[in-house]
Amino acid sequence: MRIFHLSAECYPVAKVGGLADVVGALPKYQNLAGMQAAVVMPYYDRKFVRENEFETVFSAATLLGTRRLYFEILKEKTDKLGFELYLVKIPGLIDREEVYSYPDEREQFIAYQLAFLDWISYSQQTPDIIHCHDHHSGLVPFLMQYSKLYTRLARIPTVFTIHNGQYHGAFGWDKLSYLPEIDLSKTGLLDWAGGINPLAAAVKCCWKYTTVSPSYLEELTTNSNGLEYLFYLEHAKGYGIINGIDTEVWDPKTDPMIAENFSVKLPAKGKEANKVALCARFGLSLDKPLVAFIGRLVIEKGADLLAAAMEESFNEHPGQFNFLLLGAGDKDLEQELLQLRDFYPDQFNVFIGYDEALAHLVYAGADFLLMPSRVEPCGLNQMYSMRYGTLPMVRSTGGLKDTVVDFGDEGGYGIRYDNASVEDICGAVSRAIVLYDNNKHLQTLRKIMMALDFSWDRSAKEYINLYESLNPVI
């Protein structure tokens, strides 16, 4: 079975969030299961692209309205990622360094989708499944069905995965001319709330859609930034498949980015060595529980609650725990956290930005990982933390609810709380401090977590079963 994954991100080529981790791992594990999966993404002028060899496998021109755009399809020569990697390059439009935030972002992603469809249509490529990820490729299922230019592709099944339903990629009808000739009687499939909405169009037009956890599938009907009724209507063709993690990249036994490797059999010594390195780097006390946060500093992640929650917890538990933050985002939140560091220099430190190696060290060296998310479709950080023996402290939402069982419940191993609030975060910190003092129990929970299977093997098989249900003759 030949599968093309379409995504704006793919680790290690270009990463902004969890989308990149998923698309960088799922195809590899599908190939290990006997599939023929490939990734097609926009070209970025980044380290991975500059340091690896690519060959041009197709070139042509596409039309973005009246604008004629030359494009190339570049293939990485060695398949070093465990799958075929193709890049869509359009000089002056899709050849830049950053993934998002350009003023012509809509044009970038529309052109990316058109170039992909032109390639597989004109070159007689015939994948068995086209798997689109998030709104950046959300117009593909519609165009395959209702553009005369791509009628040859109409019988190819499409799957659409929603990694974050808060972002739709919507734009005005004034940009309809960017699309090739379409069946104008079907424009209602593009529409939501008076504009062209790629995410909504994909949900309407794909053969099946998936979310990255079962709980998130249900939550979209009540919280999807205006698409709640659509997800209510289309619920029958939705599937919740929990993400996995790449257990080769995220393996404390072999990870080259941490201070000392360790395994589930003897986690304590390795955790201690990594905590020593982490605390030394950030000037924190080794003998106190270390709570960490890794992620984007945005309201969606509950980052606006962190400063107030930590200040209250520091006052409630003076000198009893440390907090370390690795992240970037809202500039006001960054300044608020930096100011808090000045008040509690012995207990709190901040790294503004993102550093992959440091993230690995934090997962390995911290005792607890705090995730107070308002929205968390799946979440990967909690799985990484458990893989490294760090207890997750999570709000009961989305994939956090599906993957973390509170240690107070039967078979539990983490800390869960109901609300994204200062009060609930402080309560979780208090429970973490008490648990840390019971070292024997803590070590038992670490071993339980590290033995859990969050690999992609199971999830990849679920996707394959879904593909086969759409095209049983494969």
Buried (B, 14 or more C-beta within 10 A) or exposed (E): BBBBBBBBBBBBBBBBBBBBBBBBBBBBBBBBBEBBBBBBBBBBEBEBBEEBEBEEBBEBEBBBEEEEBBBBBBBBEEEEBBBBBBBBBBEEBBBBEEBEEEEEBBBBBBBBBBBBBBBBBEEEBEBBBBBBBBBBBBBBBBBBBBBEBBEEBEEBBBBBBBBBBBBBBBBEEEBBEBBBEBEEEBBEBBBBEEBBBBBBBBBBBBBBBBBBBBBBBBBBBEBBBBBBEBBEEBEEEBBBBBBBBBBBBBBBEEBEBBBBBBEBEEBBEBBBBBBBBBBEBBEBEEEBBBBBBBBBBBBBBBBBBBBBBBBBBBEEBEEBBBBBBBBBBBEEBBEBBEEBBEEBEEBBBBBBEBEEEBBBBBBBBBBBBBBBBBBBBBBBBBBBBBBBBBBBBBBBBBBBBBBBBBBEEEEBBBBBBEBBBBEBBBBBBBBBBEBBEEEEEBBEBBBBBBEBEBBBEEBBBBBBEBBBEBBEEE
